[in-house]
Amino acid sequence: MFTLRKRDFGNLGVNQIAMINFGKLTFKKNGVLASGILGVTGWSMVKVAQSGAGGITCKSISKDIRKGHNNPVIQLYKNGIINAVGLSSTGVQNTNKELKIVRDNSDAVIIASVFGGTKEEFGETIELLDKESLDAVELNISCPNVHDEFGTPFSATPRSASEVVSYVRKLTNLPLIVKLSPNFPDIGKIAKACEDCGANGITAINTVGPGMLIDINTFRPKLTNKTGGVSGPAILPIAIRAIYDIYKSVKIPIIGMGGITNYEDALQIIMAGATLYGVGSGILYN
């Protein structure tokens, strides 16, 4: 029998603040900026925080600077967005400077999203992060846009996911939040494997796909990479189902995201089991 997650919304007035506990972290407001949107420059992240976000996740970063894919890398369509940015990155040292701006000019919880082609690359990047400028690390083990370069994402199986989490857990005491993909079966089992290896939270979901759009005038794919991850309103039902599966499988909290564009979407994500909701593509619609 399906049971909605019970959340105590209480009788809060519009001017009251309800602290939200997310493991060892405390958020003054719900709503987290998802990785990838307005998450590169410090002042753009500050603007999001000042607009009401309780948490800020920077764009996923690597140890060194990465160019990513050539334009065009993003296309909007009727029911969503398709992108193949290709994990472009300004590198960890530049990101440290931008995160310090966020720390100095907002009270949002700051989450550094990190990716790598190997577990060692994840570790090297995390060790170089300025720990004074962030509160938690998100392990992005689920990007679908660089298969040719990195191979199958670590989030594809419980075993590969746990290898990264176990390795990184030994290197840092910061809370670890693992970002999972809906593109593989048994997302609940993968989340449980991450929990068993020391993850403190789950972010779900990453983009769906990969998918493709074709320009009917040029007879060519609209993205240079041909395929890309799908986000936006079209993936909301997939996100809700995935979050519910994760919630049934783990005790650690969830940042739920995927297709949120209004408060009704956010409430469904919370009712499915998320403690916090995240917004990414929805920002482009507003």
LINQUI-V128365 format. One record per backbone hydrogen bond with DSSP energy under -1.0 kcal/mol. CO is the residue of the C=O (numbers start at 0). NH is the residue of the N-H. If there is no record, write none. Layout:
co = (CO:CO)
nh = (NH:NH)
This chain:
co = (6:12:19:21:24:26:30:30:31:33:38:40:41:42:43:44:45:46:47:48:53:54:55:60:62:65:71:72:74:76:78:79:80:81:82:84:88:90:91:92:93:94:95:96:97:98:99:100:108:109:109:110:111:112:113:117:118:119:120:121:122:128:129:135:136:137:138:138:140:145:146:152:156:157:158:159:160:161:162:163:164:167:174:175:175:176:177:179:185:186:187:188:189:190:191:193:194:200:201:202:203:207:210:212:214:219:222:224:227:228:229:230:231:232:234:235:236:237:238:239:240:241:242:243:245:245:252:253:253:254:255:261:262:263:264:265:266:267:268:269:270:275:276:278:279:280:282)
nh = (8:15:26:24:21:19:53:54:278:36:58:44:45:46:47:48:49:50:52:51:108:32:110:114:91:88:223:83:81:79:233:76:230:74:228:68:65:94:95:96:97:98:99:100:101:102:103:104:55:134:135:57:137:60:139:121:122:123:124:125:126:130:132:111:176:113:140:178:154:149:150:155:160:161:162:163:164:165:166:167:168:170:136:199:200:138:202:205:189:190:191:192:193:194:195:198:197:177:254:179:256:229:227:221:218:214:225:226:210:82:207:80:234:235:238:239:240:241:242:243:244:245:246:247:248:249:201:274:275:203:277:265:266:267:268:269:270:271:273:272:4:255:31:33:282:283:285)
